[in-house]
Each structure stands twice: as structure tokens, then as C-alpha cells.
Amino acid sequence: MGIIPDKFILLSHDDKFSEQKLVNNLGSEDAIVKCKDKNKTVRLAKAAIRENNVHMASVKNVCNGFITELDGMKNEQNILEEIVRVLKLKSTKAPRRAQRVILMGTIGSETEK
């Protein structure tokens, strides 16, 4: 049997944001997979986003009721505050254990360095 999470947090972005991040990443010099053709890059980005949307729809369907979806377009501080709010422990006398949390984001949801 696999791990069953206590919380599943999904950071969501709009498709235009994800597309722009992918196009920028594929066109950068640091990219592992490089694509210099702008039209091909945009097509690849759109295809990746469509595939991601299909997968995420399935995840949402399977984990219905367990997923907390947060707006990933907010600034980092607001996102952190919402995550803290979601992870608040309830006061109980039961023995405590570490929470099992899955934090997942859409394409392009990584933080800037």
C-alpha cells in the first residue's frame, strides 16, 4: 500500500503564465532541452500544458475532497501564509505524528532564485 497524505496542496497558475515560463525555459542557455525555433517552442509549451491539465484533472477527480487548491499567482509570502493556515493542527490529546503533505504545482510554479 502506498502513502496516503493528510494534506494535498495544489498551487495553480493560469495557462498563459505556464506557457511563458516554458517558452523562456526552453529558449534559455541553461536549458537541458534547447529549442531555438520560437514557433516550435510555443507548440511544445502548449502541448505540455494540455497534457498537464489532463493529468491534473485526473488527480483532482481521484483525490476529490483531499486537495486544497491555492492561487499560485499570489506573492510568495501570501502563499506561505495560506499553506501555514491549511496545515494548522487541531488541538487533540491523541498522539502526534508528522503530517504527510504533498505540495504540487503546475508547470512553471517553481520559485525564482
C-alpha positions in Angstrom: 0.0 0.0 0.0 1.3 3.5 -0.8 1.5 6.6 1.3 -1.8 8.3 1.9 -1.3 12.0 2.5 -3.0 14.0 5.2 -3.0 17.1 3.0 -2.6 17.6 -0.7 -1.9 21.2 -1.7 -2.0 22.3 -5.3 -0.6 25.6 -6.5 -2.5 26.6 -9.6 -1.5 29.1 -12.3 -3.2 30.2 -15.4 -2.1 28.6 -18.7 -0.6 31.8 -20.1 1.8 32.1 -17.2 2.8 28.5 -17.5 3.3 28.9 -21.3 5.5 31.9 -20.8 7.6 30.1 -18.2 8.1 27.1 -20.5 9.0 29.2 -23.6 11.5 31.1 -21.5 13.0 27.9 -20.1 13.2 26.2 -23.4 14.9 29.2 -25.0 17.4 29.8 -22.2 21.1 28.9 -22.5 20.9 26.8 -19.3 18.1 24.6 -20.6 18.8 20.9 -20.8 16.5 20.6 -23.8 17.1 23.6 -26.0 14.8 24.9 -28.8 15.8 27.9 -30.8 12.7 27.9 -33.1 10.2 30.2 -31.4 7.1 28.6 -33.1 8.2 25.1 -32.2 8.8 26.2 -28.6 5.3 27.7 -28.3 3.8 24.5 -29.8 5.8 22.3 -27.3 4.8 24.5 -24.4 1.1 24.4 -25.3 1.2 20.6 -25.7 2.9 20.2 -22.3 0.3 22.4 -20.7 -2.6 20.5 -22.3 -1.0 17.2 -21.1 -0.5 18.6 -17.6 -4.2 19.8 -17.5 -5.4 16.3 -18.4 -3.3 14.8 -15.7 -4.3 17.3 -13.1 -8.0 16.8 -13.9 -7.5 13.1 -13.2 -5.6 13.8 -9.9 -8.4 16.2 -8.8 -11.0 13.5 -9.6 -9.2 10.8 -7.7 -8.3 13.0 -4.7 -11.7 14.8 -4.6 -12.1 16.3 -1.2 -8.5 15.9 -0.2 -7.0 18.7 -2.4 -6.6 22.2 -1.2 -6.1 24.4 -4.3 -4.2 27.7 -3.8 -3.7 30.5 -6.2 0.0 30.3 -7.2 -0.2 33.8 -8.8 0.0 35.5 -5.4 3.3 36.7 -3.9 5.4 34.1 -2.1 4.6 35.5 1.4 0.8 35.2 0.8 1.2 31.6 -0.5 3.3 30.7 2.6 0.7 32.1 4.9 -2.1 30.1 3.2 -0.1 26.9 3.4 0.5 27.5 7.1 -3.2 28.1 7.6 -4.0 24.8 5.7 -1.5 22.8 7.8 -2.7 24.1 11.2 -3.0 21.2 13.6 -6.2 20.7 15.5 -6.0 20.5 19.3 -6.3 16.9 20.4 -5.0 14.6 23.0 -4.2 11.9 20.5 -0.5 11.1 19.9 1.1 13.3 17.3 2.9 12.3 14.2 4.4 14.2 11.4 1.8 15.2 8.7 2.2 13.7 5.3 1.8 16.5 2.9 2.1 16.6 -0.9 2.8 20.1 -2.3 2.3 20.1 -6.1 2.3 22.9 -8.6 1.5 23.3 -12.3 4.1 23.9 -14.9 6.2 27.0 -14.1 5.3 27.1 -10.5 8.8 26.9 -9.2 10.1 29.9 -7.3 12.6 32.3 -8.8 16.1 32.2 -7.4 
